[in-house]
């Protein structure tokens, strides 16, 4: 049969234009974390426990995201963990943390391989006056860090506040990493996503899905703006109460789902989940579906290992879905993702499949 006759029978049209994706990287994801305990911009990991071996703490966003990512079945084989170059850390405690005689440990890893633990121990009667104990403990950590000659050339601590509001701020170059399973840490993002992502792409670009520790709406939108120019997909999540409120026109501050819908992003999907800041359900969904055949597996209805589903009312659920967002809900006894769409309303599996095609 001639080609002309074949063309009379078969008419193939590809309506979505997209850049070519390296097939070797098509089933893997990258997770940006505040900083990393190694000198490179990123490392590739085969499982979550390998992060602990490298110096991450169990409380770190990178480890928590990796646990959810690798828990899925079929199990992904690789996660790229990349540094966002955070230089400032706020160390603090809350009153419920205070336990008599408890050790509070902060670990500082310098990129030259030096690692130091700094410990402050609560008093035998610490629970009797938790705010005062918080001030003593945070101040003690601040003093010990500044007095250590191995780290104080790179890291400087300042302390502010009193009682339960006492905070020690660590600042320095990007040549150090701070982590703790005992002391709460806030990360002060002081880079630009354009610079960070461009540097990562030059260093290592073998990934398709992109996630990040931050759920700050401005930072989520900034990273989304970059990924939506690429042949990749971007996942984020939110537990903001504004997500469950009917969308305003234009979307209000705090309603990241509505704001992303306003931007009509076709490569960013958002999940509302009550434990989003802790559990990173977007990384669980990437781990679950990037291992499947693109275009042959729907992302909607996916059950995620290790993620707690929400019991939303019908109206709350519909509000999220109307914003182009996704929920993870118990539907007749089955935990599942609804609706499997990007912010624009396009189905995630359609984008995944068209990139593969």
Helices and strands as residue ranges (DSSP letters): H 3-9, G 23-25, E 29-33, E 42-45, H 49-53, H 61-70, E 79-83, E 88-92, G 95-97, E 103-110, E 115-121, G 126-129, H 130-147, E 155-160, G 163-165, E 167-172, E 176-179, E 184-188, H 193-203, E 209-212, H 217-227, E 233-238, G 241-244, H 256-262, E 268-272, H 276-279, H 281-289, H 314-322, E 326-331, E 334-338, H 348-356
